[in-house]
Amino acid sequence: MRFQANRDVFSEAVSFAVKLLPQRTTLPILSGVLIETTAEGLALASFDYEVSARTEIDAQVQEPGRVLVSGRLLADIAGRLPNAPVEVFTDESRVVVSGGSAKFTLLSMPVAEYPSLPAVGPINGVVPAGAFSGAVAQVAVAASRDDVTPVITGVQIEVGESTLGLVATDRYRVAIRALPWHGEDASGLTALVPARTLQEVGRTFGGSGDVAVSITRGDDRELIAFVADRRTVTSLLIKGNFPPVRRLFPENVENYAVMGTAELIEATRRVQLVLEREAALRYSFTADGLALEALGSEQAQASEQVDAVVTGDDTVVSLKPQFLLDGLAGVKTDFVRLAFTKTENPNKPGPVLVTAQKSRDDAGTDDFRYLLQPNLLLR
């Protein structure tokens, strides 16, 4: 094999191919990136039996072939080469990578032992890349990081007639977002995707025009694929039943407060400085506005007032500040609405519903909803 390629294009392609690989693999060969020539140039791919990535780039191919080399090492090298065309060729069991005055020689890995990448099934539909990237960022933060319960470490994708829904929960909060979907009538089709993989897909494909989605369910494998701009990512789906968290969202809430999103974020960040880990902030909503209080320790306490318009009863809730900040980060409007649900126990407030608010008087859309359980169920 011998080819020449643009340094930036080659470096970006290698980075894309290896970024989804785990830091440590069970088999050393799975840490490799596969480079093979195509009719248009090159294809670079990686696969660890759970996630695969493949991208195609233009290149000047002098000698066709296939080669497998250490992915992260090649990514580091490609990113540091001088600003000159990259030339790569094989020399028996070694791979030579050069650019400008720099030259690297790498040991190749046995291509014959590398697994075949999973095939992508028929495309079910497409979503706007920008909206998809934003939706993933809003929702995936609520997915659990505790592998003890794998089913809630993923984001549930739910296909509707004209919308694609994303849902995530870690038991203590639930995030939901809907975005436009164009494709076949696949209403009821679902896919539970590992949150880490989906976050990387969202970041990578954010600048594309549209992202095509394919969900394949077979006897031996359940797979989802995302395709855009000559790039493809596939992921095995998480097996199990996602909890029916949508039913937790109230249809109507009459007791709520509206305030500036940025003001609430900054006040929460300041007041939480004196809190010990996992401690809660006290939020008191009255006709006078919002009062934040952090008792902290004996050495430090903090409080702050924020302008807020409260509709309904005065309400006091204790919330984990980082969980609230995660929800507020998903609100893309100047104002935010915090709605207070009720429970059978009048002394115990229900979950707090965070939604966007166009202005102090006009409610926003409910495309993004974030439900946060008060009173720190973590303890």
WOZI-V303415 format. One record per residue. RES is the residue in three letters. PSI is psi in radians with two decimals (999 if undefined). NEAR is the number of other C-alpha atoms within 8 Angstrom. Layout:
# WOZI-V303415
res = <RES & RES>
psi = <PSI & PSI>
near = <NEAR & NEAR>
This chain:
# WOZI-V303415
res = <MET & ARG & PHE & GLN & ALA & ASN & ARG & ASP & VAL & PHE & SER & GLU & ALA & VAL & SER & PHE & ALA & VAL & LYS & LEU & LEU & PRO & GLN & ARG & THR & THR & LEU & PRO & ILE & LEU & SER & GLY & VAL & LEU & ILE & GLU & THR & THR & ALA & GLU & GLY & LEU & ALA & LEU & ALA & SER & PHE & ASP & TYR & GLU & VAL & SER & ALA & ARG & THR & GLU & ILE & ASP & ALA & GLN & VAL & GLN & GLU & PRO & GLY & ARG & VAL & LEU & VAL & SER & GLY & ARG & LEU & LEU & ALA & ASP & ILE & ALA & GLY & ARG & LEU & PRO & ASN & ALA & PRO & VAL & GLU & VAL & PHE & THR & ASP & GLU & SER & ARG & VAL & VAL & VAL & SER & GLY & GLY & SER & ALA & LYS & PHE & THR & LEU & LEU & SER & MET & PRO & VAL & ALA & GLU & TYR & PRO & SER & LEU & PRO & ALA & VAL & GLY & PRO & ILE & ASN & GLY & VAL & VAL & PRO & ALA & GLY & ALA & PHE & SER & GLY & ALA & VAL & ALA & GLN & VAL & ALA & VAL & ALA & ALA & SER & ARG & ASP & ASP & VAL & THR & PRO & VAL & ILE & THR & GLY & VAL & GLN & ILE & GLU & VAL & GLY & GLU & SER & THR & LEU & GLY & LEU & VAL & ALA & THR & ASP & ARG & TYR & ARG & VAL & ALA & ILE & ARG & ALA & LEU & PRO & TRP & HIS & GLY & GLU & ASP & ALA & SER & GLY & LEU & THR & ALA & LEU & VAL & PRO & ALA & ARG & THR & LEU & GLN & GLU & VAL & GLY & ARG & THR & PHE & GLY & GLY & SER & GLY & ASP & VAL & ALA & VAL & SER & ILE & THR & ARG & GLY & ASP & ASP & ARG & GLU & LEU & ILE & ALA & PHE & VAL & ALA & ASP & ARG & ARG & THR & VAL & THR & SER & LEU & LEU & ILE & LYS & GLY & ASN & PHE & PRO & PRO & VAL & ARG & ARG & LEU & PHE & PRO & GLU & ASN & VAL & GLU & ASN & TYR & ALA & VAL & MET & GLY & THR & ALA & GLU & LEU & ILE & GLU & ALA & THR & ARG & ARG & VAL & GLN & LEU & VAL & LEU & GLU & ARG & GLU & ALA & ALA & LEU & ARG & TYR & SER & PHE & THR & ALA & ASP & GLY & LEU & ALA & LEU & GLU & ALA & LEU & GLY & SER & GLU & GLN & ALA & GLN & ALA & SER & GLU & GLN & VAL & ASP & ALA & VAL & VAL & THR & GLY & ASP & ASP & THR & VAL & VAL & SER & LEU & LYS & PRO & GLN & PHE & LEU & LEU & ASP & GLY & LEU & ALA & GLY & VAL & LYS & THR & ASP & PHE & VAL & ARG & LEU & ALA & PHE & THR & LYS & THR & GLU & ASN & PRO & ASN & LYS & PRO & GLY & PRO & VAL & LEU & VAL & THR & ALA & GLN & LYS & SER & ARG & ASP & ASP & ALA & GLY & THR & ASP & ASP & PHE & ARG & TYR & LEU & LEU & GLN & PRO & ASN & LEU & LEU & LEU & ARG>
psi = <2.46 & 2.28 & 2.90 & 2.45 & 2.79 & 2.34 & -0.83 & -0.72 & -0.76 & -0.78 & -0.75 & -0.66 & -0.76 & -0.75 & -0.76 & -0.74 & -0.52 & -0.19 & -0.42 & -0.13 & 2.48 & 2.72 & -0.60 & 2.23 & 2.67 & -0.55 & 2.20 & -0.59 & -0.43 & -0.11 & 0.03 & 2.80 & 2.28 & 2.19 & 2.17 & 2.58 & 2.60 & 3.13 & -0.52 & -0.34 & -1.81 & 2.68 & 2.27 & 2.38 & 2.73 & 2.72 & 2.29 & 0.45 & -0.20 & -0.76 & 2.43 & 2.66 & 2.40 & 2.38 & 2.63 & 2.44 & 2.79 & 2.49 & 2.74 & 1.89 & 2.08 & -0.66 & 2.09 & 2.84 & -3.09 & 2.49 & 2.60 & 2.17 & 2.88 & 2.10 & -0.91 & -0.62 & -0.76 & -0.66 & -0.74 & -0.75 & -0.84 & -0.61 & -0.30 & 0.00 & 2.65 & 2.83 & 1.41 & 2.81 & 2.49 & 2.30 & 2.28 & 2.31 & 2.76 & 2.52 & 1.59 & -2.02 & 0.21 & 2.77 & 2.21 & 2.22 & 2.13 & 2.67 & 2.12 & -2.22 & -0.01 & 2.49 & 2.30 & 2.51 & 2.12 & 2.62 & 2.24 & 2.75 & 2.74 & 1.88 & -0.63 & -0.45 & -0.08 & 2.37 & 2.69 & 2.41 & 2.56 & 2.55 & 2.51 & 2.26 & -3.06 & 2.53 & 2.24 & -0.56 & 3.14 & 2.66 & 2.61 & 2.26 & -0.77 & -0.79 & -0.68 & -0.80 & -0.77 & -0.70 & -0.73 & -0.76 & -0.64 & -0.68 & -0.72 & -0.42 & -0.41 & -0.08 & 2.59 & 2.57 & 0.14 & 1.94 & -0.08 & -0.59 & 1.47 & -0.56 & -0.43 & 0.18 & 0.02 & 3.05 & 2.19 & 2.11 & 2.22 & 2.06 & 2.21 & -2.99 & -0.76 & 0.13 & 2.71 & 2.16 & 2.46 & 2.31 & 2.39 & 2.62 & 2.69 & 0.38 & -0.51 & -0.24 & 2.75 & 2.32 & 2.38 & 2.42 & 2.45 & 2.51 & 2.79 & 2.53 & 2.26 & 2.06 & -2.82 & 2.80 & 1.62 & 0.62 & 2.35 & -0.19 & 2.30 & 2.78 & 2.23 & 1.86 & 2.35 & 2.28 & -0.70 & -0.75 & -0.78 & -0.64 & -0.73 & -0.69 & -0.76 & -0.76 & -0.73 & -0.73 & 0.12 & -0.54 & 0.06 & 2.94 & -1.06 & 2.69 & 2.13 & 2.44 & 2.32 & 2.18 & 2.10 & 2.23 & 2.05 & -3.10 & -0.61 & -0.31 & 2.41 & 2.14 & 2.55 & 2.50 & 2.47 & 2.26 & 2.29 & 2.45 & 0.90 & 0.40 & 2.50 & 2.34 & 2.27 & 2.68 & 2.40 & 2.55 & 2.66 & 2.28 & 2.51 & 2.98 & 2.12 & 2.40 & 2.55 & 1.23 & -0.29 & -0.52 & -0.21 & -0.32 & 2.24 & 2.64 & -0.75 & 2.44 & 2.13 & -0.27 & 1.97 & 2.92 & 2.49 & 2.33 & 2.98 & 2.29 & -0.87 & -0.68 & -0.77 & -0.69 & -0.86 & -0.71 & -0.74 & -0.73 & -0.66 & -0.88 & -0.52 & -0.18 & -0.50 & -0.02 & 2.57 & 2.85 & 2.40 & 0.06 & 2.80 & 2.70 & 2.49 & 2.14 & 2.04 & 2.05 & 2.08 & -3.12 & -0.36 & -0.14 & -2.62 & 2.30 & 2.19 & 2.36 & 2.33 & 1.96 & -0.59 & -2.40 & -3.04 & -0.43 & -0.42 & 2.45 & 2.85 & 2.67 & 2.78 & 2.62 & 2.45 & 2.38 & 2.29 & 2.52 & 2.01 & 2.26 & 2.16 & -2.72 & 2.72 & 2.48 & 2.43 & 2.19 & 2.60 & 2.15 & 2.57 & 2.06 & -0.70 & -0.62 & -0.72 & -0.74 & -0.66 & -0.72 & -0.71 & -0.53 & -0.42 & -0.16 & 2.08 & 0.35 & 2.86 & -0.47 & 2.76 & 2.56 & 2.22 & 1.96 & 2.47 & 2.01 & 2.87 & 2.74 & 3.01 & -0.45 & 1.95 & -0.33 & -0.06 & 1.91 & 2.67 & -3.03 & 2.66 & 2.22 & 2.11 & 2.15 & 2.85 & 2.68 & 2.09 & -0.74 & -3.08 & -0.46 & -0.48 & 2.16 & 2.65 & -2.91 & 2.86 & 0.45 & -0.59 & 2.17 & 2.45 & 2.03 & 2.16 & 2.19 & 2.20 & 3.11 & 0.36 & 1.40 & -0.14 & -0.49 & 999>
near = <11 & 12 & 12 & 11 & 12 & 10 & 13 & 7 & 9 & 12 & 11 & 8 & 12 & 14 & 10 & 11 & 15 & 14 & 6 & 11 & 10 & 5 & 4 & 5 & 9 & 5 & 6 & 7 & 9 & 11 & 14 & 13 & 14 & 13 & 11 & 11 & 11 & 8 & 4 & 7 & 12 & 12 & 13 & 14 & 13 & 15 & 12 & 10 & 6 & 7 & 13 & 16 & 15 & 12 & 13 & 11 & 12 & 8 & 11 & 8 & 10 & 7 & 7 & 10 & 8 & 10 & 12 & 12 & 13 & 11 & 12 & 10 & 7 & 10 & 12 & 8 & 8 & 11 & 8 & 6 & 12 & 8 & 7 & 9 & 10 & 13 & 12 & 12 & 10 & 11 & 7 & 4 & 7 & 10 & 13 & 13 & 12 & 12 & 14 & 10 & 6 & 8 & 8 & 7 & 8 & 9 & 8 & 11 & 10 & 8 & 9 & 4 & 6 & 8 & 6 & 4 & 6 & 6 & 4 & 8 & 8 & 7 & 8 & 11 & 11 & 11 & 15 & 11 & 14 & 10 & 9 & 13 & 13 & 10 & 12 & 12 & 11 & 13 & 16 & 15 & 8 & 12 & 14 & 11 & 6 & 7 & 7 & 4 & 7 & 9 & 11 & 12 & 15 & 16 & 16 & 13 & 12 & 11 & 13 & 13 & 8 & 8 & 11 & 13 & 13 & 14 & 12 & 16 & 14 & 12 & 6 & 10 & 12 & 14 & 16 & 13 & 13 & 11 & 12 & 9 & 14 & 9 & 9 & 6 & 6 & 10 & 7 & 7 & 8 & 8 & 10 & 13 & 15 & 11 & 11 & 8 & 11 & 12 & 11 & 9 & 11 & 14 & 8 & 8 & 11 & 11 & 7 & 10 & 8 & 9 & 14 & 12 & 13 & 13 & 13 & 11 & 7 & 6 & 5 & 4 & 8 & 11 & 11 & 14 & 13 & 12 & 11 & 12 & 5 & 8 & 10 & 12 & 12 & 13 & 12 & 11 & 11 & 10 & 6 & 5 & 5 & 8 & 4 & 5 & 8 & 5 & 6 & 5 & 8 & 7 & 4 & 4 & 9 & 7 & 11 & 12 & 12 & 13 & 14 & 11 & 12 & 8 & 9 & 10 & 10 & 8 & 11 & 11 & 9 & 7 & 14 & 11 & 6 & 12 & 13 & 7 & 4 & 5 & 8 & 12 & 13 & 11 & 12 & 11 & 14 & 10 & 7 & 7 & 12 & 12 & 11 & 15 & 12 & 14 & 9 & 12 & 9 & 5 & 5 & 8 & 11 & 11 & 9 & 9 & 8 & 12 & 9 & 12 & 10 & 14 & 8 & 7 & 7 & 9 & 8 & 9 & 10 & 11 & 14 & 12 & 11 & 6 & 10 & 10 & 10 & 10 & 12 & 11 & 8 & 10 & 11 & 6 & 9 & 10 & 14 & 16 & 13 & 11 & 12 & 13 & 12 & 9 & 8 & 4 & 6 & 7 & 4 & 7 & 13 & 10 & 11 & 12 & 14 & 14 & 14 & 15 & 15 & 12 & 9 & 10 & 5 & 7 & 9 & 9 & 8 & 7 & 8 & 14 & 11 & 12 & 12 & 13 & 12 & 13 & 8 & 11 & 7 & 4 & 3>
